[in-house]
Amino acid sequence: MSGDGHEEIKCEDEQTVITERRKSGKCLPDADMKYRSDRYGNQISQLGYGCMRFTRKGNSIDYEKAEREVLFAIKKGVNYFDTAYIYPGSEECLGRILDENKCRDKVNIATKLPQYILRSSSAIEKTFREELTRLRTDHIDYYLMHMFTDYAEWERLKKLGIEEWITKQKAEGRIRNIGFSYHGDTDMFLKILDAYDWDFCQIQYNYLDEHTQAGKKGLQAAAAKGIPVIIMEPLRGGKLVNLPEKAKKVLASDSKGYTPAELGLRWLWNQPEVTCVLSGMNSGKMVKENIRTASEAGPGDLTEEDLKIVENIRRIIREREKVGCTGCRYCMPCPKGVDIPGNFYYYNLMYMEKKTSARFEFAQSMGIRKEPGFASQCVGCGKCEKHCPQHISIREKLKEADRALRPLPYKIGISAARKIMLR
């Protein structure tokens, strides 16, 4: 077991494997991973590695742990690794792992242009060059316009010359495939989908979000155009793993013995329109389980009974959820230090588990921090709501969360604990 309580990857002596791989330059898969094709016939592993949630040590990524997990994934056939300019330290970490272990030519790198902060063509070029440097590569296999929510964002990029820039980068081999990630509604997704000759796209999609954001309609529209679809938030920020007790009992009644994560992933791979499912893996146990599932699951595998179980679980979760937050953290940082995803996580947890245990965890993990991040610190500036992919009324929901999580007895208790533990 590792220090964080997760099972570590020990298929062989880890350090020996890493050392020998660096010497030989060999980084070949040895698993029965399943693959799906992009529009040019290239094979993409149906499990992709989301690099946003690498384990952190303080303010930096735990490189050695991330290296073990990434190399194990590559060894088992994962060949699609997703990162972004705004994920702190992620591009640098992935680039270093691939470079030091001579694995770059065995994988596809997907990263993203932060279009929402760029205001000139020179800024686009500068940012892209910086990403190449961070990733220690001369090309990006799958490059995305990050987090479109509205067609106007594409129109603004067109005025900056993005189409000509993309054409140049592709002609010179620095970008192999161009796409976009999306967090708006279905109609706007369809408009953006038709606005350019995209090579691929990335959407939030899971059995809770089947008919929200791009949704099933968007998924099928992209597939009909021959555009590969990469799936993010397949387990909805962990909500489809940490199920309510009532939902756990429904799942346990099934003789197949699927775990909550396995069922969520199999539901996606059951659909032929899905090309690759990203998982933000940050433990050996998670990597192993997801790879095992990916090596078994395929289109049409789920039975009618399986789908009924999914529907029952979805109904139970919807009955209890208070805020549709996925924990993506696009709303952060808050100018006043509010931990927005943290407050919403524990608020939802109150209604998915026991209220007392959720409040205790909230007090323990957030209340005793030096900078606590309480919802009461919100001054209503609204900055967070402009960046929320889920379009949550964050200011209103923060007030609800604070009232639920910190009734008077808990406020007194947390205050007393802070005086004792932070003096």
Number of C-alpha atoms within 10 A of each C-alpha: 10 11 7 9 9 13 15 20 21 11 8 8 9 14 12 10 15 17 12 13 18 17 11 10 14 14 24 15 17 10 15 13 21 18 20 18 14 18 16 11 8 9 16 22 23 28 30 29 28 22 25 20 18 26 18 14 9 7 8 13 18 14 19 13 18 23 20 20 24 24 24 24 25 21 16 20 28 27 24 25 24 24 23 21 19 15 15 16 20 24 26 19 23 24 21 18 21 23 17 17 21 17 19 21 12 17 19 21 24 22 26 25 21 18 19 14 9 14 12 14 15 11 14 21 15 11 17 20 15 14 23 18 14 18 25 19 16 12 20 24 17 22 27 25 21 21 22 22 22 17 17 12 15 20 13 14 19 14 11 18 13 18 13 10 15 17 13 13 16 15 11 11 14 19 18 17 20 22 23 23 23 25 22 22 19 18 15 19 27 17 12 20 21 12 12 11 11 20 20 24 22 25 23 25 26 23 21 22 18 15 15 18 23 26 21 18 16 24 27 18 18 23 17 11 13 16 23 26 24 24 24 23 22 25 27 21 17 16 24 25 16 16 21 20 13 14 21 15 12 14 22 13 10 12 7 9 11 15 15 22 21 19 23 20 24 22 22 23 25 16 16 13 22 21 26 25 25 23 25 21 23 21 21 22 16 19 22 19 13 18 22 16 19 25 18 13 20 19 14 12 14 16 10 9 10 17 13 11 18 21 13 14 24 17 13 18 19 11 11 15 17 19 18 17 23 17 17 16 16 17 19 16 13 16 12 15 15 21 22 26 19 18 22 25 22 24 26 20 24 22 16 23 17 12 17 11 13 20 21 16 14 23 23 13 12 19 23 19 13 10 11 16 19 22 25 14 15 20 11 12 11 14 15 21 16 13 17 20 22 21 16 16 14 24 19 10 18 25 13 17 24 16 14 14 24 20 11 10 9 15 14 12 13 20 14 13 16 17 10 10 10 10 6
